[in-house]
Amino acid sequence: MTDGIRRKVMQSETWIYIVDNDPPLRNMLKALLKSVGLNSQFFSSALEFKEARLPETLSCLILDVRLPGMSGLELQRELNSGNNKVPIIFLTAYGDIPMAVRAMKGGAVNFLTKPVREQELLDAIQAALDRDRLRRIREEHLAGLHARLKLLTARERELLSWVVSGKPNKEIAAELGMSEITVKVHRGNLMRKMQAPSFAELVRMAAELKIVHRKS
């Protein structure tokens, strides 16, 4: 994973989204987040949040459970089904254990009750942003690997699964009906195109791309 990917994600703008229909709480959160240099955007309902055009940037969602119309837990379920991976912190005055368990099983970072201590909330926000940062770094990295994979010819892709199996070039050549020299040329090309500095790194890349290894 390159340092360039990490820098890109670290330097991205950060937004905290809050879905809560309690004006005093929203004002408190706005002041708190501003005091620590975090951008915030507020929504009074799940529907309002769903209809918003949000930037694709480092973020987390602070979500109440009880909302007009769609509940916070219903919004969480819909975001999950739509593969929206924004980390969620539940913040509610009406929580109970079954509700908290359901939220955490749905992937929530935390389930906090009102009134919440400022530092406790800030710690939860930091954990959520850390999770989102790692996810974005990972996705950027995988996108780069897939882009490199697309540079390979059909023959090179076929050869990749054989190469990472650990078979020697001579055996691969016999299996594929080509000369050993041709295998070496293809192997060098795919190493270059995949930007793999070593065989071990190529094997790691193939595993991340879920390239099926040929059995010896």
NORQUIJO-V496642 format. One record per helix or strand of 3 or more residues. SS is the DSSP state (h for helix, s for strand). FROM is the first residue (numbers start at 1). LEN is the number of residues. Records with the same first field share a line. If there is no record, write none. Layout:
SS = FROM-LEN, FROM-LEN
This chain:
h = 3-8, 23-13, 46-6, 72-10, 97-9, 118-32, 154-10, 169-8, 180-14, 199-10
s = 14-6, 39-5, 58-6, 87-6, 110-4
